[in-house]
Amino acid sequence: MSTDWERQADRWRGPAERYAWGLLGNAWDAEDVVQDVAMELLERERRGAPVSEGLWWTALRARVYDRLRRRRRSPTLVSWSELPDRESGTDWEQYGEAGAVLRALETLSAPARELLLLHYDLDWSLQAIAAHVGASESAVKARLWRARRALAKRLRPHGGPD
């Protein structure tokens, strides 16, 4: 492996795993998807083809959505939220509001989670998100507003004000 490639992959891996985890809701699947993308792009680089950060994110997004489509076709008997966290003994209740947000995020659609994660976790601009999802900035703004509203509804106690 070239040193240049290792530096790039190390720089992209953390944000990519957070992005994939947020959409897939599972650390194991997120790690698998990121590893698959890294191996795919490593092969591409070995053939002499250029590898850019944009290609990394495009390939990652495609793999994440492929995994989500596969899940829809073959649902599992146990949801990921019923499985223990990758680090044994982790209790999300100890995280208080953060744990509640994570549980609420998992109930959103994958596109809504993606927008929220890109904008708030990875600090992407509206322009970058628009280019990534293939929509206008105003469409991204509207979708982001709807995603925030849906998340707020899920976090609001039942019977609370709108």
Residue pairs with C-beta under 8 A, 6 or more apart in sequence:
1 42
2 45
5 42
5 45
5 51
8 51
8 53
9 38
9 41
9 42
12 53
12 56
13 34
13 38
15 122
16 34
16 37
16 56
16 57
16 60
17 27
17 30
17 31
17 34
18 30
18 117
18 121
18 122
19 60
19 64
19 114
19 117
19 118
19 121
19 122
20 29
20 30
20 31
20 33
20 34
20 60
20 63
20 64
21 27
21 30
22 105
22 113
22 114
22 116
22 117
22 121
23 64
23 68
23 110
23 113
23 114
23 117
24 30
24 33
24 64
24 67
24 68
24 80
25 80
25 81
25 105
25 106
26 80
26 83
27 85
27 86
28 86
29 67
29 80
33 60
33 63
33 64
33 67
34 60
36 63
37 56
37 59
37 60
37 63
40 59
41 51
41 55
41 56
41 59
44 51
44 55
45 51
57 132
58 132
61 114
61 132
64 110
65 110
68 110
80 106
81 103
81 106
84 90
85 92
92 99
92 102
92 103
93 99
95 102
100 155
101 151
101 155
104 151
104 154
104 155
105 113
105 116
105 151
106 113
107 154
108 116
108 147
108 150
108 151
108 154
111 133
111 143
112 143
112 146
112 147
112 150
112 151
113 147
114 133
115 129
115 133
115 140
115 143
115 144
115 147
116 144
116 147
116 148
116 151
118 124
118 128
118 129
118 132
119 126
119 129
119 144
124 132
126 137
126 140
126 141
126 144
127 137
129 140
129 144
130 136
130 137
130 139
130 140
133 140
135 143
153 162
156 162
